[in-house]
Amino acid sequence: MPAHVTKDMIIAEVLDKYPSSGAILLDRGMACVGCSVARMGTLEEGAKSHDVDIDELLEVLNAHVAENSTEETDTP
């Protein structure tokens, strides 16, 4: 499965491209969905600040994106 979401992506970029990924972040205690830091912080930085394993998070996010690719905006 190709990686659509990477650790160096800005959180807001992930949420803009894959809106339903917000539920995954919230499930892990990452309230980035409504946080102003989301516009400048990377997914890796957010995961680190919330003690979330970035590799596991990326695996879950990318599986979600792959399953829902027709419903969301997957543009370069």
PyMOL CGO cylinders between C-alpha atoms (Angstrom):
from pymol import cmd
from pymol.cgo import CYLINDER

trace = [
    CYLINDER, 0.00, 0.00, 0.00, 1.52, 3.35, -0.99, 0.3, 1, 1, 1, 1, 1, 1,
    CYLINDER, 1.52, 3.35, -0.99, 1.88, 5.89, 1.80, 0.3, 1, 1, 1, 1, 1, 1,
    CYLINDER, 1.88, 5.89, 1.80, -0.56, 8.74, 1.34, 0.3, 1, 1, 1, 1, 1, 1,
    CYLINDER, -0.56, 8.74, 1.34, 0.04, 10.21, 4.77, 0.3, 1, 1, 1, 1, 1, 1,
    CYLINDER, 0.04, 10.21, 4.77, 3.60, 10.82, 5.92, 0.3, 1, 1, 1, 1, 1, 1,
    CYLINDER, 3.60, 10.82, 5.92, 5.02, 11.95, 9.24, 0.3, 1, 1, 1, 1, 1, 1,
    CYLINDER, 5.02, 11.95, 9.24, 6.29, 15.23, 7.80, 0.3, 1, 1, 1, 1, 1, 1,
    CYLINDER, 6.29, 15.23, 7.80, 2.86, 16.36, 6.56, 0.3, 1, 1, 1, 1, 1, 1,
    CYLINDER, 2.86, 16.36, 6.56, 1.30, 19.35, 8.30, 0.3, 1, 1, 1, 1, 1, 1,
    CYLINDER, 1.30, 19.35, 8.30, -1.66, 18.16, 10.40, 0.3, 1, 1, 1, 1, 1, 1,
    CYLINDER, -1.66, 18.16, 10.40, -4.04, 20.57, 8.67, 0.3, 1, 1, 1, 1, 1, 1,
    CYLINDER, -4.04, 20.57, 8.67, -2.93, 19.20, 5.30, 0.3, 1, 1, 1, 1, 1, 1,
    CYLINDER, -2.93, 19.20, 5.30, -3.85, 15.68, 6.41, 0.3, 1, 1, 1, 1, 1, 1,
    CYLINDER, -3.85, 15.68, 6.41, -7.22, 16.90, 7.66, 0.3, 1, 1, 1, 1, 1, 1,
    CYLINDER, -7.22, 16.90, 7.66, -7.87, 18.90, 4.48, 0.3, 1, 1, 1, 1, 1, 1,
    CYLINDER, -7.87, 18.90, 4.48, -7.00, 15.99, 2.17, 0.3, 1, 1, 1, 1, 1, 1,
    CYLINDER, -7.00, 15.99, 2.17, -8.58, 13.26, 4.30, 0.3, 1, 1, 1, 1, 1, 1,
    CYLINDER, -8.58, 13.26, 4.30, -11.29, 14.85, 6.49, 0.3, 1, 1, 1, 1, 1, 1,
    CYLINDER, -11.29, 14.85, 6.49, -12.41, 11.59, 8.09, 0.3, 1, 1, 1, 1, 1, 1,
    CYLINDER, -12.41, 11.59, 8.09, -8.88, 11.09, 9.44, 0.3, 1, 1, 1, 1, 1, 1,
    CYLINDER, -8.88, 11.09, 9.44, -9.81, 13.53, 12.19, 0.3, 1, 1, 1, 1, 1, 1,
    CYLINDER, -9.81, 13.53, 12.19, -11.70, 10.77, 14.00, 0.3, 1, 1, 1, 1, 1, 1,
    CYLINDER, -11.70, 10.77, 14.00, -8.53, 8.66, 14.05, 0.3, 1, 1, 1, 1, 1, 1,
    CYLINDER, -8.53, 8.66, 14.05, -6.55, 11.51, 15.59, 0.3, 1, 1, 1, 1, 1, 1,
    CYLINDER, -6.55, 11.51, 15.59, -9.26, 12.19, 18.17, 0.3, 1, 1, 1, 1, 1, 1,
    CYLINDER, -9.26, 12.19, 18.17, -9.44, 8.49, 19.09, 0.3, 1, 1, 1, 1, 1, 1,
    CYLINDER, -9.44, 8.49, 19.09, -5.76, 8.72, 20.04, 0.3, 1, 1, 1, 1, 1, 1,
    CYLINDER, -5.76, 8.72, 20.04, -6.14, 11.83, 22.16, 0.3, 1, 1, 1, 1, 1, 1,
    CYLINDER, -6.14, 11.83, 22.16, -4.88, 14.17, 19.48, 0.3, 1, 1, 1, 1, 1, 1,
    CYLINDER, -4.88, 14.17, 19.48, -7.30, 17.10, 19.55, 0.3, 1, 1, 1, 1, 1, 1,
    CYLINDER, -7.30, 17.10, 19.55, -5.48, 18.56, 16.55, 0.3, 1, 1, 1, 1, 1, 1,
    CYLINDER, -5.48, 18.56, 16.55, -8.75, 18.81, 14.67, 0.3, 1, 1, 1, 1, 1, 1,
    CYLINDER, -8.75, 18.81, 14.67, -9.62, 22.03, 16.48, 0.3, 1, 1, 1, 1, 1, 1,
    CYLINDER, -9.62, 22.03, 16.48, -6.16, 23.25, 17.44, 0.3, 1, 1, 1, 1, 1, 1,
    CYLINDER, -6.16, 23.25, 17.44, -4.44, 26.24, 15.85, 0.3, 1, 1, 1, 1, 1, 1,
    CYLINDER, -4.44, 26.24, 15.85, -1.12, 24.37, 16.01, 0.3, 1, 1, 1, 1, 1, 1,
    CYLINDER, -1.12, 24.37, 16.01, -2.51, 22.04, 13.32, 0.3, 1, 1, 1, 1, 1, 1,
    CYLINDER, -2.51, 22.04, 13.32, -1.79, 24.73, 10.72, 0.3, 1, 1, 1, 1, 1, 1,
    CYLINDER, -1.79, 24.73, 10.72, 1.95, 24.64, 11.39, 0.3, 1, 1, 1, 1, 1, 1,
    CYLINDER, 1.95, 24.64, 11.39, 2.80, 21.40, 13.19, 0.3, 1, 1, 1, 1, 1, 1,
    CYLINDER, 2.80, 21.40, 13.19, 3.65, 18.14, 11.50, 0.3, 1, 1, 1, 1, 1, 1,
    CYLINDER, 3.65, 18.14, 11.50, 1.91, 14.87, 12.19, 0.3, 1, 1, 1, 1, 1, 1,
    CYLINDER, 1.91, 14.87, 12.19, 5.10, 13.59, 13.80, 0.3, 1, 1, 1, 1, 1, 1,
    CYLINDER, 5.10, 13.59, 13.80, 5.32, 16.61, 16.12, 0.3, 1, 1, 1, 1, 1, 1,
    CYLINDER, 5.32, 16.61, 16.12, 1.67, 16.22, 17.11, 0.3, 1, 1, 1, 1, 1, 1,
    CYLINDER, 1.67, 16.22, 17.11, 2.06, 12.51, 17.75, 0.3, 1, 1, 1, 1, 1, 1,
    CYLINDER, 2.06, 12.51, 17.75, 5.15, 13.11, 19.86, 0.3, 1, 1, 1, 1, 1, 1,
    CYLINDER, 5.15, 13.11, 19.86, 3.49, 15.79, 21.96, 0.3, 1, 1, 1, 1, 1, 1,
    CYLINDER, 3.49, 15.79, 21.96, 0.57, 13.44, 22.67, 0.3, 1, 1, 1, 1, 1, 1,
    CYLINDER, 0.57, 13.44, 22.67, 2.71, 10.32, 23.28, 0.3, 1, 1, 1, 1, 1, 1,
    CYLINDER, 2.71, 10.32, 23.28, 1.31, 8.59, 20.19, 0.3, 1, 1, 1, 1, 1, 1,
    CYLINDER, 1.31, 8.59, 20.19, 3.43, 6.07, 18.29, 0.3, 1, 1, 1, 1, 1, 1,
    CYLINDER, 3.43, 6.07, 18.29, 3.92, 7.73, 14.89, 0.3, 1, 1, 1, 1, 1, 1,
    CYLINDER, 3.92, 7.73, 14.89, 4.54, 4.47, 13.03, 0.3, 1, 1, 1, 1, 1, 1,
    CYLINDER, 4.54, 4.47, 13.03, 1.31, 2.91, 14.34, 0.3, 1, 1, 1, 1, 1, 1,
    CYLINDER, 1.31, 2.91, 14.34, -0.58, 6.14, 13.60, 0.3, 1, 1, 1, 1, 1, 1,
    CYLINDER, -0.58, 6.14, 13.60, 0.71, 6.24, 10.02, 0.3, 1, 1, 1, 1, 1, 1,
    CYLINDER, 0.71, 6.24, 10.02, -0.23, 2.59, 9.52, 0.3, 1, 1, 1, 1, 1, 1,
    CYLINDER, -0.23, 2.59, 9.52, -3.79, 3.22, 10.70, 0.3, 1, 1, 1, 1, 1, 1,
    CYLINDER, -3.79, 3.22, 10.70, -4.16, 6.48, 8.75, 0.3, 1, 1, 1, 1, 1, 1,
    CYLINDER, -4.16, 6.48, 8.75, -2.84, 5.00, 5.52, 0.3, 1, 1, 1, 1, 1, 1,
    CYLINDER, -2.84, 5.00, 5.52, -5.06, 1.91, 5.85, 0.3, 1, 1, 1, 1, 1, 1,
    CYLINDER, -5.06, 1.91, 5.85, -8.02, 4.24, 6.40, 0.3, 1, 1, 1, 1, 1, 1,
    CYLINDER, -8.02, 4.24, 6.40, -7.09, 6.36, 3.39, 0.3, 1, 1, 1, 1, 1, 1,
    CYLINDER, -7.09, 6.36, 3.39, -6.73, 3.27, 1.20, 0.3, 1, 1, 1, 1, 1, 1,
    CYLINDER, -6.73, 3.27, 1.20, -10.14, 1.99, 2.29, 0.3, 1, 1, 1, 1, 1, 1,
    CYLINDER, -10.14, 1.99, 2.29, -11.82, 5.35, 1.71, 0.3, 1, 1, 1, 1, 1, 1,
    CYLINDER, -11.82, 5.35, 1.71, -9.87, 6.65, -1.28, 0.3, 1, 1, 1, 1, 1, 1,
    CYLINDER, -9.87, 6.65, -1.28, -12.98, 7.26, -3.39, 0.3, 1, 1, 1, 1, 1, 1,
    CYLINDER, -12.98, 7.26, -3.39, -14.60, 9.36, -0.66, 0.3, 1, 1, 1, 1, 1, 1,
    CYLINDER, -14.60, 9.36, -0.66, -11.80, 11.79, 0.00, 0.3, 1, 1, 1, 1, 1, 1,
    CYLINDER, -11.80, 11.79, 0.00, -9.54, 14.16, -1.89, 0.3, 1, 1, 1, 1, 1, 1,
    CYLINDER, -9.54, 14.16, -1.89, -6.33, 12.32, -2.69, 0.3, 1, 1, 1, 1, 1, 1,
    CYLINDER, -6.33, 12.32, -2.69, -4.49, 14.87, -4.81, 0.3, 1, 1, 1, 1, 1, 1,
    CYLINDER, -4.49, 14.87, -4.81, -0.75, 15.44, -5.14, 0.3, 1, 1, 1, 1, 1, 1,
]
cmd.load_cgo(trace, "trace")
